[in-house]
Amino acid sequence: MKIQYCKKCLMPNTKPYIKFNNVGVCNACLSAEQKHTDNKKSQIDWSKRIKEFNEMIDWVKVQKAPFYDAMVPVSGGKDSITQVHRLLNHGLRILAINIDYGIKTELGKYNLERIPEMGANLMIFRPELKLHKQLIRLGLEEYGDPDLLSHTLLHAYPLHIAKQLQIPLSLLGENSAFEYGGDKDLAEKNEITEKYFNHYAANKGMTAKAISKKYNIDYKKMWQYDFPIEVETNENIKALFSSYYFKWDSNENLRIAQSYGFKQLQEAKEGTYRKFVGVDEKINRLHQYIKVLKFGYGRASDHACEDIRLGIISRQEAKELVKEYDLQPLGSEYIDDISQFLGYSKKEFLNILEKFRNLDIWKQDNQDNWYIPNHLED
């Protein structure tokens, strides 16, 4: 199988949800043109959207919420710090909610502590680890996705709290259907819906309810992993994508986060050239590595494609970065720490990973080294 790449960025046709138009340009690049082009016909009117956001803030204030006016799910990364920043100086009572399932880095802990210093309350939720480790292992072994249920928990639990505490506004991050290529109808939404959650957060319908039924796990222990439908049906609760109102730009989000004391890595770690991502916890590196095995591209491609769309680097410069970082093997630091956390021997862990290598994409040379034929060739 020969991989085809977008003619503007480097996103391959193996990426889930990606679509190319008749001249070979991906839908993520087409979305970016709406954000950045000078073509007045297609350009998003950001001043109008900021006005809509301010009107939403005014709506929040008249709700007279009992405890908090706004909620933000936070990791402590640059994006979630920026989301809190968007709500400051409006006189709102802000609750930030973090999910911690046990393998945060020291730098991640430091950055998370910037949030209460900004002017928000911080709630840290730790799920039952025996169950959550079971769910990570299940996602890894059965689907090649250790974040399968972690992702739904990160999306759903803060919304459950917003519902229970009657918080009128939840400010989420980016709409991935728009930013990275996906369903056109969902890409145009300004708020999260059950359909969006089940398609993107729950990986094509692998919801907690579905997992509970399929693997005979008590759903009473898993409710917080599923989307609270009241967030969509209750007109007094809004859960909105920040990227709909403010142009999504990782580099600008970094600048904003650094103004509050956010620290990045001293040097880039494996998998990408950026020093300000993957600093919170370690399992996301595993998720990104398996993506390389399955689809032939990794996080450096994600970041390089965004930087191409932002006009920061050329397509040729992006190729060099992707060649250097994208296909790097999983390092011993991650292998040792994650296998120990999940209760695998090193051999068991590596065997699980290897079974997800896509042999339609990957080949071996005479020295048994894996490679992708025609990698990054137009």
C-alpha positions as CSV (number, residue, x, y, z in Angstrom):
1,M,0.0,0.0,0.0
2,K,1.4,3.4,-1.0
3,I,0.5,6.2,1.4
4,Q,-0.8,9.4,-0.2
5,Y,-0.1,12.8,1.4
6,C,-2.0,16.0,1.4
7,K,-0.6,18.4,-1.2
8,K,-0.5,21.3,1.2
9,C,0.5,19.7,4.5
10,L,1.9,16.2,5.1
11,M,-1.2,14.4,6.5
12,P,-1.5,10.9,5.1
13,N,-4.7,9.3,3.8
14,T,-4.3,6.6,6.5
15,K,-5.4,9.1,9.1
16,P,-8.9,8.4,10.5
17,Y,-11.6,10.8,9.4
18,I,-9.3,12.5,6.9
19,K,-10.7,13.3,3.4
20,F,-8.9,14.8,0.4
21,N,-10.6,17.0,-2.3
22,N,-10.2,16.4,-6.0
23,V,-6.8,18.2,-6.1
24,G,-5.4,16.3,-3.1
25,V,-5.9,18.8,-0.3
26,C,-7.1,17.5,3.1
27,N,-10.1,18.7,4.9
28,A,-8.0,20.0,7.8
29,C,-6.2,22.3,5.4
30,L,-9.5,23.5,4.0
31,S,-10.7,24.3,7.5
32,A,-7.5,26.3,8.1
33,E,-8.1,28.3,4.9
34,Q,-11.4,29.4,6.5
35,K,-9.4,30.6,9.6
36,H,-6.5,32.2,7.9
37,T,-7.2,33.2,4.3
38,D,-7.8,36.8,3.2
39,N,-10.6,35.7,1.0
40,K,-13.5,37.6,2.6
41,K,-16.1,35.2,1.2
42,S,-14.7,32.2,3.2
43,Q,-12.9,33.9,6.1
44,I,-14.3,33.4,9.6
45,D,-15.4,36.7,11.2
46,W,-13.5,36.4,14.5
47,S,-14.6,39.8,15.8
48,K,-18.2,38.6,15.4
49,R,-17.4,35.4,17.2
50,I,-15.7,37.1,20.1
51,K,-18.8,39.3,20.4
52,E,-20.9,36.1,20.5
53,F,-18.6,34.8,23.3
54,N,-19.0,38.0,25.3
55,E,-22.8,37.8,24.9
56,M,-22.5,34.2,26.2
57,I,-20.6,35.6,29.3
58,D,-23.5,38.1,29.8
59,W,-25.9,35.2,29.6
60,V,-23.9,33.3,32.2
61,K,-24.0,36.2,34.7
62,V,-27.8,36.4,34.7
63,Q,-28.2,32.6,35.4
64,K,-27.3,33.2,39.1
65,A,-25.6,29.8,39.4
66,P,-25.5,28.5,42.9
67,F,-21.8,27.6,43.1
68,Y,-19.7,28.3,39.9
69,D,-20.4,30.3,36.7
70,A,-18.0,28.4,34.5
71,M,-16.1,25.1,34.3
72,V,-13.0,24.2,32.4
73,P,-11.5,20.7,32.0
74,V,-7.8,21.1,32.5
75,S,-4.7,19.0,32.1
76,G,-2.3,21.8,33.1
77,G,-1.1,22.0,29.5
78,K,-0.9,25.1,27.4
79,D,-4.3,24.8,25.9
80,S,-6.3,24.3,29.1
81,I,-4.4,27.2,30.8
82,T,-5.5,29.3,27.8
83,Q,-9.1,28.2,28.2
84,V,-9.0,29.4,31.8
85,H,-7.4,32.6,30.6
86,R,-10.3,33.3,28.2
87,L,-12.7,33.4,31.2
88,L,-10.7,35.6,33.5
89,N,-11.5,39.3,34.1
90,H,-15.2,38.7,33.5
91,G,-16.1,38.5,37.2
92,L,-16.9,34.7,36.9
93,R,-16.5,32.0,39.5
94,I,-14.4,29.4,37.7
95,L,-14.0,25.7,38.5
96,A,-11.2,23.9,36.7
97,I,-11.4,20.1,36.8
98,N,-8.4,17.8,36.3
99,I,-8.4,14.0,35.9
100,D,-5.4,12.3,37.4
101,Y,-5.0,8.5,37.0
102,G,-1.6,8.3,38.6
103,I,1.3,8.9,36.2
104,K,1.7,12.6,36.0
105,T,5.1,14.0,35.5
106,E,6.7,16.5,37.9
107,L,6.5,19.2,35.2
108,G,2.9,18.3,34.7
109,K,2.2,18.8,38.4
110,Y,4.0,22.1,38.4
111,N,2.0,23.5,35.4
112,L,-1.3,22.3,36.9
113,E,-0.6,24.4,40.0
114,R,-0.5,27.5,37.8
115,I,-4.3,27.3,37.4
116,P,-5.4,28.1,41.0
117,E,-2.8,30.9,41.0
118,M,-4.5,32.4,37.9
119,G,-7.8,32.8,39.7
120,A,-9.7,29.6,39.4
121,N,-10.6,26.9,41.8
122,L,-9.0,23.5,41.0
123,M,-10.6,20.1,41.6
124,I,-8.6,17.0,41.0
125,F,-10.5,13.7,40.4
126,R,-8.7,10.4,40.7
127,P,-10.7,7.5,39.4
128,E,-10.7,4.0,41.0
129,L,-7.3,2.9,39.8
130,K,-8.0,-0.9,39.8
131,L,-10.8,-0.3,37.4
132,H,-9.1,2.4,35.4
133,K,-6.0,0.3,34.9
134,Q,-8.2,-2.6,33.7
135,L,-9.8,-0.2,31.2
136,I,-6.4,1.0,30.0
137,R,-5.3,-2.6,29.5
138,L,-8.5,-3.5,27.8
139,G,-8.2,-0.5,25.4
140,L,-4.5,-1.3,24.7
141,E,-4.9,-5.1,24.2
142,E,-8.2,-5.1,22.2
143,Y,-8.1,-1.9,20.3
144,G,-4.5,-0.7,20.4
145,D,-5.6,2.5,22.2
146,P,-4.6,2.8,25.8
147,D,-6.5,6.1,26.0
148,L,-9.8,4.6,24.8
149,L,-11.7,5.0,28.1
150,S,-9.3,7.6,29.5
151,H,-10.3,9.9,26.6
152,T,-14.0,9.5,27.4
153,L,-13.4,10.1,31.1
154,L,-11.5,13.3,30.4
155,H,-14.4,14.6,28.3
156,A,-17.3,13.3,30.3
157,Y,-16.5,13.6,34.0
158,P,-16.1,17.4,34.1
159,L,-19.4,17.7,32.3
160,H,-21.1,15.5,34.9
161,I,-19.8,17.9,37.6
162,A,-21.0,20.9,35.6
163,K,-24.5,19.2,35.5
164,Q,-24.5,18.3,39.1
165,L,-23.4,21.7,40.3
166,Q,-25.6,23.5,37.8
167,I,-22.7,25.3,36.2
168,P,-24.1,27.2,33.2
169,L,-21.0,27.3,31.0
170,S,-18.3,24.7,30.3
171,L,-15.5,25.9,28.1
172,L,-13.8,23.1,26.2
173,G,-10.8,23.1,23.9
174,E,-10.8,22.6,20.2
175,N,-13.4,21.0,17.9
176,S,-11.2,18.3,16.4
177,A,-13.6,17.6,13.6
178,F,-12.9,21.1,12.4
179,E,-9.2,21.6,13.3
180,Y,-7.9,18.2,12.2
181,G,-10.4,16.9,9.6
182,G,-13.7,15.2,10.3
183,D,-17.4,15.1,9.8
184,K,-18.5,18.3,8.1
185,D,-21.7,18.8,10.2
186,L,-19.9,18.2,13.5
187,A,-17.0,20.5,12.4
188,E,-19.4,23.4,12.2
189,K,-20.7,23.0,15.8
190,N,-19.9,25.4,18.5
191,E,-20.9,23.0,21.3
192,I,-20.3,19.4,22.2
193,T,-23.2,16.9,21.5
194,E,-23.7,13.3,22.2
195,K,-23.1,12.5,18.6
196,Y,-19.8,14.3,18.6
197,F,-18.8,12.6,21.9
198,N,-19.7,9.2,20.7
199,H,-17.9,9.7,17.4
200,Y,-14.6,11.4,18.5
201,A,-14.2,11.1,22.3
202,A,-15.5,7.5,22.4
203,N,-13.8,6.4,19.1
204,K,-16.7,5.6,16.9
205,G,-19.1,4.5,19.5
206,M,-16.9,2.7,22.0
207,T,-18.7,4.3,24.9
208,A,-18.6,3.1,28.5
209,K,-22.0,1.7,28.1
210,A,-20.9,-0.4,25.1
211,I,-17.7,-1.5,26.9
212,S,-19.6,-2.4,30.0
213,K,-22.0,-4.6,28.1
214,K,-19.3,-6.2,25.9
215,Y,-16.9,-7.0,28.7
216,N,-19.3,-7.5,31.6
217,I,-18.1,-4.6,33.7
218,D,-20.5,-3.1,36.1
219,Y,-21.9,0.1,34.5
220,K,-22.6,1.6,38.0
221,K,-18.8,2.0,38.2
222,M,-18.5,3.5,34.8
223,W,-21.2,6.2,34.5
224,Q,-18.7,9.0,34.7
225,Y,-17.1,7.7,31.5
226,D,-20.3,8.4,29.5
227,F,-21.7,11.6,28.1
228,P,-24.3,13.3,30.3
229,I,-27.1,13.9,27.9
230,E,-28.5,16.8,30.0
231,V,-25.6,18.9,28.8
232,E,-27.1,18.8,25.3
233,T,-30.8,18.8,26.3
234,N,-30.9,21.3,29.2
235,E,-31.0,24.9,27.8
236,N,-29.5,26.2,31.0
237,I,-26.2,24.3,30.5
238,K,-23.8,25.2,27.6
239,A,-20.7,23.2,26.8
240,L,-18.8,25.2,24.1
241,F,-15.6,24.7,22.1
242,S,-13.1,27.5,22.7
243,S,-11.8,27.1,19.2
244,Y,-15.2,28.2,17.7
245,Y,-14.8,31.7,19.3
246,F,-11.0,32.1,19.3
247,K,-8.6,31.0,16.5
248,W,-7.0,27.8,17.6
249,D,-3.2,28.2,17.5
250,S,-0.9,26.0,19.6
251,N,1.9,28.5,19.5
252,E,-0.3,31.4,20.6
253,N,-1.7,29.2,23.4
254,L,1.9,28.5,24.5
255,R,2.6,32.3,24.6
256,I,-0.5,32.8,26.8
257,A,0.3,29.9,29.1
258,Q,3.9,31.1,29.5
259,S,2.6,34.4,30.7
260,Y,1.1,32.5,33.7
261,G,4.3,30.6,34.4
262,F,3.8,27.5,32.2
263,K,7.1,25.6,31.7
264,Q,8.0,23.5,28.8
265,L,10.7,20.8,28.4
266,Q,14.4,21.8,28.2
267,E,14.7,19.8,24.9
268,A,12.3,17.9,22.6
269,K,11.6,14.4,23.6
270,E,11.0,11.5,21.3
271,G,8.1,11.6,18.8
272,T,8.0,15.3,18.0
273,Y,10.1,18.5,17.8
274,R,7.9,20.5,20.0
275,K,9.0,21.0,23.6
276,F,5.6,22.1,25.0
277,V,3.5,19.0,24.4
278,G,3.3,15.7,26.2
279,V,4.7,17.2,29.3
280,D,1.8,16.2,31.6
281,E,1.9,12.4,31.7
282,K,3.4,9.4,29.8
283,I,0.7,7.3,28.4
284,N,0.0,9.7,25.6
285,R,3.4,9.0,24.2
286,L,2.3,5.3,24.0
287,H,-0.9,6.4,22.3
288,Q,1.0,8.3,19.7
289,Y,3.5,5.5,19.1
290,I,0.7,3.0,18.4
291,K,-0.7,5.5,16.0
292,V,2.6,5.3,14.1
293,L,2.3,1.5,14.0
294,K,-1.3,1.6,12.8
295,F,-1.3,4.5,10.4
296,G,2.3,5.3,9.5
297,Y,2.4,8.8,11.0
298,G,2.9,10.3,14.5
299,R,2.8,13.4,16.5
300,A,5.5,15.2,14.7
301,S,3.3,15.0,11.6
302,D,0.4,16.5,13.6
303,H,2.5,19.4,14.8
304,A,4.3,20.0,11.5
305,C,1.0,20.0,9.6
306,E,-0.4,22.6,12.0
307,D,2.7,24.7,11.6
308,I,2.4,24.5,7.8
309,R,-1.2,25.7,8.1
310,L,-0.1,28.6,10.4
311,G,2.6,29.6,7.9
312,I,5.4,29.0,10.4
313,I,7.3,26.4,8.4
314,S,7.3,25.3,4.7
315,R,6.2,21.9,3.6
316,Q,9.9,21.0,2.9
317,E,11.0,22.1,6.3
318,A,8.1,20.0,7.8
319,K,9.3,17.0,5.9
320,E,12.7,17.2,7.5
321,L,11.2,17.4,11.0
322,V,8.9,14.6,10.4
323,K,11.7,12.4,9.0
324,E,13.7,13.1,12.2
325,Y,11.1,12.6,14.8
326,D,7.9,10.9,13.6
327,L,9.0,7.2,13.4
328,Q,11.2,7.2,16.5
329,P,10.7,3.9,18.5
330,L,9.2,3.9,22.0
331,G,12.0,4.6,24.4
332,S,13.0,2.5,27.4
333,E,11.8,5.2,29.8
334,Y,8.2,4.8,28.5
335,I,8.5,1.0,28.1
336,D,9.7,0.5,31.7
337,D,7.3,3.0,33.5
338,I,4.2,2.1,31.5
339,S,4.6,-1.7,31.6
340,Q,5.2,-1.5,35.4
341,F,2.2,0.8,35.9
342,L,-0.1,-1.6,34.0
343,G,1.4,-4.8,35.4
344,Y,3.0,-6.3,32.3
345,S,6.5,-7.8,31.8
346,K,8.5,-5.9,29.3
347,K,8.2,-8.8,26.8
348,E,4.4,-9.0,27.2
349,F,4.1,-5.2,26.7
350,L,6.2,-5.2,23.6
351,N,4.4,-8.2,22.1
352,I,1.0,-6.4,22.6
353,L,2.3,-3.3,20.8
354,E,3.8,-5.3,17.9
355,K,0.5,-7.0,17.0
356,F,-0.9,-3.5,16.0
357,R,1.8,-2.9,13.4
358,N,0.0,-2.4,10.1
359,L,1.7,-4.8,7.6
360,D,0.0,-3.1,4.7
361,I,2.1,0.0,5.6
362,W,5.3,-1.4,7.2
363,K,7.9,-3.7,5.6
364,Q,11.2,-5.2,6.9
365,D,14.5,-5.0,5.2
366,N,17.2,-7.7,5.1
367,Q,18.4,-6.8,8.6
368,D,14.8,-7.1,10.0
369,N,14.5,-3.4,10.4
370,W,11.0,-1.9,9.9
371,Y,10.5,0.9,7.4
372,I,7.7,2.5,5.4
373,P,8.2,2.3,1.7
374,N,7.8,5.7,-0.1
375,H,7.6,7.5,3.2
376,L,6.8,11.2,2.7
377,E,7.0,10.8,-1.1
378,D,4.5,12.9,-3.0
